[in-house]
Amino acid sequence: MPESAPTVDATVVDSTVVDEGLLRRMLRRAGRTVARPAVECLELLLDGQTPHTVRLTMLAALTYLLVPTDLIPDFLPIAGFSDDVVALTALLGMVRTHLTDSIRDRARQRLDRWFS
């Protein structure tokens, strides 16, 4: 008799976990053009309609991109950034597939508050 798949806790990220002040300061330094996709990703993560597998994949990709240690060290020519490209491709694919007009609007409103 095959075992059933293990269950996963549905709570992936909660808006209370995000330090909005720190995020706002970092993105204001980067500028609105860089901040827009980052805030769209944040809104996608926080949106209750985003499937949990998408949230987990996005969090894993973002974590991998931000953590200084890589599977393949970045100082190696060409190969060093190939693992980062895979993580970035997964992240962009999730965003492109699941980003709605509602999420874009919320991101724009947040940016308008942050960059007023």
N, C-alpha and C positions, 0 to 999 in steps of 0.2 A: 504494500500500500504506500504510494508516494506521499511524502510530506508536503504540506502546504507551504507556500512562500511566506517568509516572515513578514510581519506587518511593520510599517514605518510610521513613526509619529508624524502627523500631518502638519504640525506647526514648524515651519522652516525658518521664517524670520518675522519678527514683529516690529512694528514701527517704534516701539519703546526701546529696542535694542540699538537702533541707529542713533549715533551721536550727531544730530543735525548741525549743531554749532561747529564742530570740527570739520564736518563735510563741507559746510558752507564756506568756511575760511579757506580750506584747500582749493575749492573750486573757484572762488573769487580770485585767487591768485592766478589760477590757470586761465581764466577768462571765460566768457559766456559760450564761445564756440566750442571749447573743449568740455565745458560743463554740461551742455545740452544732452549729449548721449549718455553721460554719466548719470544725470538726473532721470533720464528716461529709463535707464536700467534700474535705478532705485525705485521708481514708481512701478515698474513691472514686477520687481521683487515683492513690493508691498501690496500689490493688487490681489484681492481675494479670488479673482477669477483665473489667475495664472496657475496652471497645473503645477503640482508639487514637484514633479520630476524636472520641469523647466527651471523652477527656483533652485533646486539642488544642483543642476548642471551649471546654472549661471554663477551660483556661489562658489562652486568648485573651480570654474574657469577664472573668476575674479581672484580667488585666493591664490591660485597657481601663478597668475600674472603678477600679483603683488608680493608674494613671498620671495625673498632674495635667493634662496637655493632652488636650483632647477634640476630636472632630470638630466639635461644636457647643459653644461655651463655655457653662459652667454659669450664668454671670451673666445670660444672656439669658432673659427671662421665658418660662416654659412650654417653649419649644423647647430651652432649654439642657440640660434633663434628659432629653429624649426619647431621645437616643442612649444614655444610661446605662440607661434603662428597657429598651431593646432588648437590651443586653448582659446585664442582670440577668434578663430573661425567658428568654434562651437558657440561662443558667446554671441557673436554677431548673427549667427543663424537663429539662435533662440530669440533674440531681439526682433529680427526681421519678421519672423513667423508669428510672434505673439504680441507685438506692440500694436495697440489699438489707438484710435483717435482720442478716446477718453483718457488713456494713459498719457498720450502726447500733450493733451490739454492740461492735465494736472502738472506735468513736468514744466510746461511753459509758465503756468501760474506760479509755481515754486521759484522758477528762475526770475520771474518778474519781481517777486518779493525779495530775493537775494541780491539782485542786480538793480535795485531801484535807484 
